[in-house]
Amino acid sequence: MMRLNKTRFTRALLAASVFAGVPLAQAAPAASPAVVAPSVAALPDFADIVDRTGPGVVNIRTTERVRGNAQAQGGMDDPEMQEFFRRFFGIPIPRQQQPGTPRGGNGKQGQQEEVPRGVGSGFIISGDGFILTNAHVVEGASEVYVTLTDKREFKARIVGSDTRTDVAVLKIDGSNLPRLTMGDSDKIRAGEWVLAIGSPFGLENTVTAGIVSAKARDTGDYLPLIQTDVAVNPGNSGGPLINLKGEVIGINSQIYSRSGGFMGISFAVPIDEALRVADQLKASGRVTRGRIGVQIGEVTKDVAESLGLARAQGALVQRVEPGGPAEKGGLEAGDIILKFNGTAIERPSDLPRMVGATKPGAKATVSVWRKGSARDVSLTVVELEADKPAKPAEEKKAKPDNAPNALGLIVSDLSDAQKKELKTDSGVLVESATGAAAAAGIRPGDVVQRLNEVDIADAKQFNQLVSKLDSKKRAAVLVRRGDSSQFVPLRPNGGN
C-alpha cells in the first residue's frame, strides 16, 4: 500500500477545497488569511444637496424696449436662442418685422414695446434679496425679472456689473428669502465632485454633476477660472457651482465649444473672486482696480537660464508706460518681476491680479531680477483706466557696414534723433537678421537693448560682446520692437 506524503496530501486537500468552492478557512484552519480587496467608495447622492440648495437658485429673464413690432419669425426671438447666439457665437440676432409692417410698428410714432432678450440663472446670497449672476446675462437689458422655485416673480434692479470678471449683482425686494451658503474656492481640489443648478434653455432648476477638472485655468487677465466637466449650456450662465457640502464655490460662466454646445469643458468664476467684486459693486456700483503701467510677458526656461534664474518664474517687463507708476518707481524693460508686495509671481497672469486687487494710491514693493541680481523697487499704484494702444516707433534704415556676427545680426548705432524718438540712451538698430536671429523672429528695425546682463551702448561694443559668447550656451538678447521689449534666447553660430 502506497503511503502519501503528509505535506503533499495537505496541499492537495487545500487545492481540492478551493476548486470545490469550500472556504479555505474550513479546509485548512492554519492557512494564512486571504488578502481583502480595498473598498470602493460609492458614488455621491446629490438629492439632499439639491433639496437644500435648489430654492436659492433663481431663473433670470431679461427684456429690452424696442420700437415697433418686434415679434420674430421662425422663433429667432426666443430668449433661449438669443442667449445661445449672443454668448457662444458673440453675435446678436437681428429682430425681424412682420411682412408689411412699417418701421414704428403699429404706426404710433415713438411707441416702444418690451420684448424678450435673454435667459440665465442666478442665486440668492442674502435673505434681503441680493443675487449673484453673470454680467453678460444682464448686459444691455432694459428690465430684469427673477423667478424663484415657488413661482414668485420679482422685478430686479441691477446694482452693478463688472465685465472683466463677468460678475453682476441684482437686488429684489423681499425678506427671509432662501439663500445659499458660500464656500471657499481656494480649498477645492481637482477631482472632487461638484454640481450645477440652473436653467439651460429655460428648463428651470436643472441639475447636472461632474468633477473639478482644474483649479485655476488662465483664461483672462483678472480671473483664474475653475474648470469642470459639468454640463453647462445656454441659460446655465450665472448659476451656482456647488460642492458636496452644499456650498457655492463658483458661478458657472462659460464653456469651451467648437459647435456652440457643451463639449465637456466648462468654466466657473471662483466664488472668492466673485464676492470681492460683489462687495465693491454693492458699496459703489463699480469696481476699482490698481495698475502700475507695464506690459508683461512670459519668462521661458531658456530666458531664465540665460539670465541666471534658478527656474522659469515671474513676469518679464516688455514695456514701461512713459510717465506711469512703474517708470517713476524705476522699473525698466527687461526686468523680471519676481514678487509683488512679498508675494511670489509664479506666472505672468499672477501680476495683474495682484496689482488689480491693490487699492489705488497704495504704496507697493516690487522685487525684480535685473542684470544678475535681485533688487526692490517702490512705486505707487494708480487706478486702472482704459488701455491706450501702443504707438510703434517708425523704423529707421541706415546703411550697414558690418558682416553678420555670431548671432546672425548686423547692427548700427542709433542716431540722436532715433534715441530721442525711442526715449532711450542705449541700444543698437538691427539692419539685418539671418540664421538663428531670423528664425527667432528678429527683423530689421528692431532695437537690441541688452545682451545677457549688459546694456548695449553701440554697435562696436555689441559685436565685441557677441564674439566672446560661449557657443554651447544660449544668450538672452533683449529686443525692442515699437513700445514693447522681449528677451530672445539665441545660441551663437546658429547652435541648437
Residue pairs with C-beta under 8 A, 6 or more apart in sequence:
10 28
13 27
13 28
14 24
14 27
14 28
14 31
16 22
16 27
17 23
17 24
17 26
17 27
17 28
18 24
18 27
24 31
24 34
25 31
44 193
44 244
46 195
46 207
46 209
49 195
49 242
49 244
49 246
50 195
50 197
50 207
52 246
53 180
53 197
53 240
53 242
53 246
54 149
54 197
54 205
54 207
55 148
55 149
55 150
55 178
56 123
56 124
56 177
56 178
56 179
56 180
56 240
57 121
57 122
57 123
57 149
57 180
57 197
57 198
57 205
57 239
57 240
58 121
58 122
58 123
58 124
58 131
58 146
58 147
58 148
58 149
59 119
59 120
59 121
59 146
59 147
59 199
59 202
59 204
59 205
60 119
60 120
60 121
60 122
60 133
60 137
60 138
60 144
60 145
60 146
60 147
60 156
60 170
60 199
60 238
61 79
61 116
61 118
61 119
61 120
61 144
61 145
61 147
62 79
62 116
62 117
62 118
62 119
62 120
62 137
62 138
62 141
62 142
62 143
62 144
62 145
63 114
63 115
63 116
63 117
63 141
63 142
63 143
63 145
64 114
64 115
64 117
64 140
64 141
64 142
64 143
65 112
65 113
65 114
65 115
65 142
65 143
66 95
66 112
66 113
66 115
67 103
67 104
67 105
67 110
67 111
67 112
68 97
68 101
68 102
68 103
68 104
68 105
68 106
68 111
68 113
69 97
69 98
69 101
69 105
69 106
69 113
70 77
70 95
70 105
70 113
70 115
71 77
71 98
71 115
72 78
72 93
72 95
72 96
73 96
73 98
75 81
76 93
76 95
76 96
77 93
77 95
77 96
77 115
77 116
78 116
79 116
79 117
79 118
79 119
79 202
80 119
80 201
80 202
80 234
80 235
81 93
82 92
82 93
82 116
82 117
82 118
82 119
83 118
83 119
83 120
83 137
83 234
83 235
83 237
84 201
84 234
84 260
85 91
85 92
85 93
85 260
86 92
86 93
86 118
86 136
87 136
87 234
87 237
87 254
88 234
88 255
88 257
88 260
89 260
95 115
97 103
104 110
104 111
105 111
105 113
114 142
114 143
117 140
117 141
117 142
118 137
118 141
119 199
119 202
119 234
119 235
120 133
120 134
120 137
120 138
120 198
120 199
120 235
120 236
120 237
120 238
120 239
121 133
121 137
121 197
121 198
121 199
121 235
121 236
121 237
121 238
121 239
121 252
122 131
122 132
122 133
122 137
122 146
122 170
122 238
122 239
123 131
123 132
123 133
123 180
123 197
123 238
123 239
123 240
123 248
124 130
124 131
124 177
124 178
124 179
124 180
125 131
125 132
125 179
125 180
125 182
125 278
126 177
126 179
127 174
127 175
127 176
127 177
127 179
128 174
128 175
128 177
129 154
129 171
129 172
129 173
129 174
129 175
129 177
130 159
130 169
130 170
130 171
130 278
130 282
131 146
131 156
131 169
131 170
131 171
131 172
132 167
132 168
132 169
132 170
132 238
132 251
132 274
132 278
133 168
133 170
133 237
133 238
133 251
134 166
134 167
134 168
134 237
134 238
134 251
134 253
134 269
135 161
135 162
135 163
135 165
135 166
135 167
135 168
136 163
136 166
136 237
137 168
137 237
137 238
138 144
138 158
138 161
138 168
138 170
139 161
139 163
141 158
143 155
144 155
144 156
144 157
144 158
144 170
145 153
145 154
145 155
145 156
146 153
146 154
146 155
146 156
146 170
146 172
147 153
147 154
147 204
148 154
148 177
148 178
149 204
149 205
154 172
154 173
154 174
155 172
156 170
156 171
156 172
157 170
157 171
157 172
158 168
158 169
158 170
159 168
159 169
159 170
159 171
159 281
159 282
159 285
160 168
160 169
160 280
160 281
160 282
160 284
160 285
160 286
160 287
161 167
161 168
161 169
161 281
162 168
162 277
162 281
162 286
162 287
164 220
164 221
164 222
164 223
164 287
164 289
165 220
165 222
165 223
165 269
165 273
165 274
165 277
165 287
166 223
166 251
166 253
166 254
166 269
167 251
167 269
167 273
167 274
167 277
167 278
167 281
168 238
168 281
169 278
169 281
169 282
180 240
180 242
180 247
180 248
181 245
181 246
181 247
181 248
182 247
182 248
182 271
182 275
183 243
183 245
183 247
183 248
183 249
183 271
184 247
184 249
184 271
184 272
185 226
185 249
185 250
185 270
185 271
185 272
185 273
186 270
186 272
188 194
188 212
188 215
188 226
188 243
188 249
189 212
189 215
190 211
190 212
190 213
190 214
190 215
191 211
191 212
192 211
192 212
192 243
192 244
193 209
193 210
193 211
193 243
193 244
194 209
194 210
194 211
194 212
194 228
194 230
194 241
194 242
194 243
194 244
194 249
195 207
195 208
195 209
195 210
195 230
195 241
195 242
196 207
196 208
196 209
196 210
196 228
196 230
196 231
196 232
196 236
196 239
196 240
196 241
196 242
196 252
196 266
197 205
197 206
197 207
197 239
197 240
197 242
198 206
198 232
198 235
198 236
198 237
198 238
198 239
198 240
198 252
199 205
199 206
199 235
199 236
199 239
200 206
200 231
200 232
200 233
200 234
200 235
200 236
201 233
201 234
201 235
202 235
203 235
206 236
208 230
208 231
208 232
208 236
209 230
210 228
210 229
210 230
210 231
211 228
211 229
212 226
212 227
212 228
213 227
213 228
213 229
213 265
214 226
214 227
215 224
215 226
215 227
216 224
216 225
216 226
217 224
217 225
217 226
217 227
217 267
218 224
218 347
218 349
219 225
219 267
221 349
221 352
221 353
221 356
222 289
222 352
222 353
222 356
223 269
223 270
223 273
223 353
224 270
224 273
224 349
224 353
225 253
225 254
225 267
225 268
225 269
225 270
226 241
226 249
226 250
226 267
226 268
226 269
226 270
227 265
227 266
227 267
228 241
228 266
228 267
228 268
229 264
229 265
229 266
230 241
230 252
230 266
231 262
231 266
232 252
232 255
232 262
232 266
233 255
233 261
233 262
236 252
237 252
237 253
237 254
238 251
238 252
238 253
239 251
239 252
240 248
240 250
240 251
240 252
241 248
241 249
241 250
241 251
241 252
241 268
242 248
242 249
243 249
248 271
249 268
249 270
249 271
250 268
250 269
250 270
250 271
250 274
251 268
251 269
251 271
251 274
252 266
252 267
252 268
253 267
253 268
253 269
254 266
254 267
255 262
255 263
255 265
255 266
255 267
256 263
256 265
256 266
256 267
257 263
257 265
276 357
277 287
280 286
280 287
280 288
281 287
288 359
288 360
288 383
288 384
289 355
289 356
289 357
289 360
289 383
289 384
290 355
290 356
290 357
290 358
290 359
290 360
290 362
290 381
290 382
290 383
290 384
291 324
291 325
291 355
291 356
291 381
291 382
291 383
291 384
291 385
292 324
292 325
292 326
292 329
292 331
292 355
292 364
292 366
292 379
292 381
292 382
293 320
293 321
293 324
293 325
293 326
293 327
293 382
294 317
294 318
294 319
294 320
294 321
294 324
294 326
294 331
294 337
295 317
295 318
295 319
295 321
295 390
295 483
295 484
296 315
296 316
296 317
296 318
296 337
296 348
296 351
296 352
297 315
297 316
297 318
297 348
297 486
298 315
298 316
298 347
298 348
299 309
299 312
299 313
299 314
299 315
299 316
299 336
299 348
299 487
300 312
300 487
300 489
301 311
301 312
302 474
302 476
302 489
303 312
303 316
303 476
303 487
303 489
304 310
304 311
304 312
304 313
305 474
305 489
306 452
306 473
306 474
306 475
306 476
306 487
306 489
307 336
307 369
307 372
307 452
307 453
307 476
307 487
308 372
308 453
309 336
309 369
313 338
313 344
313 345
313 346
313 347
314 336
314 337
314 338
314 345
314 346
314 348
314 369
315 336
315 337
315 345
315 347
315 348
315 350
315 351
316 334
316 335
316 336
316 337
316 348
316 486
316 487
317 326
317 331
317 332
317 333
317 334
317 335
317 336
317 337
317 368
317 485
318 333
318 484
318 485
318 486
319 333
319 390
319 483
319 484
319 485
320 326
320 327
320 331
320 332
320 333
321 327
322 423
324 382
325 379
325 380
325 381
325 382
326 379
328 379
328 380
329 366
329 377
329 378
329 379
329 380
330 377
330 379
331 337
331 366
331 368
331 377
331 379
332 370
333 449
333 478
333 480
333 485
334 370
334 449
334 450
334 478
334 485
334 487
335 368
335 369
335 370
336 368
336 369
336 370
337 345
337 351
337 366
337 367
337 368
338 344
338 345
338 367
338 368
338 369
338 374
339 345
339 365
339 366
339 367
340 350
340 351
340 354
340 355
340 364
340 365
340 366
340 367
341 354
341 358
341 364
341 365
342 365
342 367
343 354
345 351
345 354
355 364
355 381
356 384
358 364
358 381
359 381
360 381
360 382
360 383
360 384
361 380
361 381
361 382
362 380
362 381
363 378
363 379
363 380
363 381
364 378
364 379
364 380
364 381
365 376
365 377
365 378
366 376
366 377
366 378
366 379
367 374
367 375
367 376
367 377
368 374
368 375
368 376
368 377
371 453
371 454
372 453
390 482
390 483
390 484
391 482
391 483
392 481
392 482
392 483
393 421
393 422
393 482
393 483
394 421
395 444
395 445
396 415
396 418
396 429
396 445
397 431
397 444
397 445
398 412
398 415
398 429
398 431
399 412
400 410
400 412
400 431
400 432
401 412
402 410
402 411
402 412
402 459
402 463
403 410
404 410
404 432
404 434
404 435
405 411
405 462
405 463
405 466
405 467
406 466
406 467
406 469
406 471
406 492
406 493
407 435
407 436
407 437
407 466
407 469
407 475
407 477
407 490
407 492
408 433
408 434
408 435
408 436
408 437
408 438
408 490
408 494
409 430
409 432
409 433
409 434
409 437
409 442
409 448
409 466
410 430
410 431
410 432
410 433
411 428
411 429
411 430
411 431
411 448
411 459
411 462
411 463
412 428
412 429
412 431
412 459
413 428
413 429
413 458
413 459
414 422
414 424
414 427
414 428
414 429
414 447
418 429
419 425
419 427
422 447
422 480
424 447
424 449
424 480
426 449
426 455
426 456
426 457
427 447
427 448
427 449
427 456
427 480
428 447
428 448
428 456
428 458
428 459
428 462
429 445
429 446
429 447
430 437
430 442
430 443
430 444
430 445
430 446
430 447
430 448
430 479
431 444
432 444
433 442
433 443
433 444
433 446
435 494
436 490
436 491
436 493
436 494
436 495
437 488
437 490
440 488
440 489
440 490
441 488
442 477
442 479
442 488
445 481
446 479
446 480
446 481
447 479
447 480
447 481
448 456
448 462
448 477
448 478
448 479
448 480
449 455
449 456
449 478
449 479
449 480
449 485
450 456
450 476
450 477
450 478
451 462
451 465
451 466
451 475
451 476
451 477
451 478
452 475
452 476
454 465
456 462
456 465
466 475
466 492
469 475
469 492
470 492
471 491
471 492
471 493
471 495
472 491
472 495
473 491
474 489
474 490
474 491
475 489
475 490
475 491
475 492
476 487
476 488
476 489
477 487
477 488
477 489
477 490
478 485
478 486
478 487
478 488
479 485
479 486
479 487
479 488
